[in-house]
Amino acid sequence: MLDFEKVTTRGGDDGKACLYDGTRLWKDDLLFESLGDLDELNSFLGVFKASLGERVPAEPRVRDEIDSIQSVVIRLCAMIATPVSSAPYKNLDPVRQSDIDRLETLEAALLSRAEVPDTFVRPGANREAALADAARSICRRAERRVVACIRRCGLTHLGACRSYLNRLSDYLFVLARYLT
């Protein structure tokens, strides 16, 4: 069993938190805003994954795809939470072009089987599609925060992360149409 003090350290009671290398920043720092949005995205992807019911014909495959995407989102968080100049950064598994390519392949496969209207979409055709659309909206917000980190903090090493989130929101949009 985990000790209470390992979870409740009280270290953030002053309004600051630590990056992976120990650097303390205010909790409203843009890096933590980005990490919070990505945490919310990852959590909501989990809600979506758990909601996939028997009605979805490709449920196990979609569930596996979402699980794989969650792993990339966690890697993306690690890249943001670890200063590129720190020793721990060298041990990270960064987001790569191959991750982006995989999303594009998944999206193309769904697009061949989905009906995508050429007008604005009103989410809510069914529960699964609505949850995928909500995840897409959260993903777009996380993408905007990562763009802000790149522009305002000079974190140019996050370029692949930005592209991944852009593709992920496209994938989630198409997935929602597929589930409709």
Helices and strands as residue ranges (DSSP letters): H 4-7, E 16-18, E 24-26, H 30-51, H 59-81, G 87-91, H 97-111, H 127-153, G 156-158, H 159-179
